[in-house]
Amino acid sequence: MNSLGSDTKLSNADYTWPFWPLVPLYPYGQRRTLRQEVVKDTIWTFEQVQGIFYVVVPIRMTVVKLEAGGLLVYAPIAPTQECVRLVRELEAQHGAVRHIILPTLSGLEHKVFVGPFARYFPQAQVWVAPGQWSYPLNLPLTWLGFPPGRTRPLPPDSCQVDFGNELDYALLGPIRLGLGSFGEVACFHRRSRTLVVTDTVVSVPADPPAIVTLDPYPLLFHARDQVGEGVQDSPATRCKGWRRICLFTFYFRPAAVQTIPLPQAFKAAHQSSDRSRRAYFGLFPFAWQPNWESSFTHLRRDGQLQVAPILQTLILNRASQTVLNWVDRVADWNFERIIPCHFAAPIAATPQDFRCAFTFLKPGQTTNVATLADFALLAELEETLTRRGITPPRSRI
């Protein structure tokens, strides 16, 4: 069941996120919220969109009803009036928000919302993944807007928190990366057999998620084949744009994209029928090659659970055994669905599916040859960052 709010007529003020300059991601100051009930009267997801240069993907918060009463919130999103109203509707039925979890160390797109969100729910205890840091100065969490007196790091074992008789959690990291650290908290809700994660695994949907279609402009923008080309809005066009957005999101510079010199791009943009000039100040400095769909097919892998290429190439392989130990612990839980913070959710998946997503960390495993060209930029980044001592080298098992 999807919900865009109650029957109350909404205005732009309901979508406003005034603190967007702190992390200036699209759609900046206006964010819609979509609520979905995943497990009846037990688990809900709240989705908004975020992105750079119209490369937009869902960002997701998960809310769990506790048998002891009240709600637990995992990875808050922007607390717009619409979002808060949707949470209040659940509070009216199931009790107040009792716990808020920040499950990541490095995800600014998650961290920036926790303080503002917590202010709306003063009864909630705020739990954070241990090892929090900020850049360029490592500041106390209270200086970053987290509520003093009710913000604490999660203890090593879930039996040490009062919701531990309903949810298990496993801490990954901190994995040291030079300038900072990576870490994540996976939570398992026993009664519903649901695993909730942040960034470590995803499933790529073939069609654009509902939250992304509320503002179709990014989909239509990326559906263009050439500079200045006009496109008609249709389900097929939106799907085409979504699949290209996925390639940009995962690879940054997909092999099927040809860079266009800026003077040529500028001239073509001014000859375009798209007079809005919304995109890149009127520029569209790349063109797609005909083989782009095969790249998406290899990326999507029929919706299988996978680890994003940037995590494979630059982060998790810095502490392979640590990650695999964490995977073993998570895979001991008997879950039947996974809710990540991005892309598709919920995902029907087993512990074996979860293990298989991390086989790239094991000795002798290599990247699929069909995707090597798409990995080229990430490989260049890895080599540069390691050579300059910004990130540590890959670990050996």
Buried (B, 14 or more C-beta within 10 A) or exposed (E): EEBBBEEEEBEEEBBBBEBBEBBEBBBEBBBBBBBBBBBEEBBBBBBBBBBEEBBBBBBBBBBBBBEEEBBBBBBBBBBBBBBBBBBBBBBEEBBBBBBBBBBBBBBEBBBBBBBBBBEBBEEBBBBBBBBBBBEEEEEEBEEBBBBEEBBBBBBEEBEEBEBEEBBBBBBBBBBBBEEBBBBBBBBBBEBBEBBBBBBBBBBBBBEBBEBBBBBBBBBBBBBBEEBBBEBEEEEEBBBBBBBBBBBBBBBBBBBBBEEBEEEEBBEBBEEBEBEEEEBBEBBBBBBBEEEBBEBBEEBBEEBEBBBBBBBBBBBBBBBBEBBBEBBEBBBEBEBEBBBBBBBBBBBEBBBEBBBBBBEBBEEEEEBEEEBEBBBBBBBEBBEEBBEEEEBBEBBEE
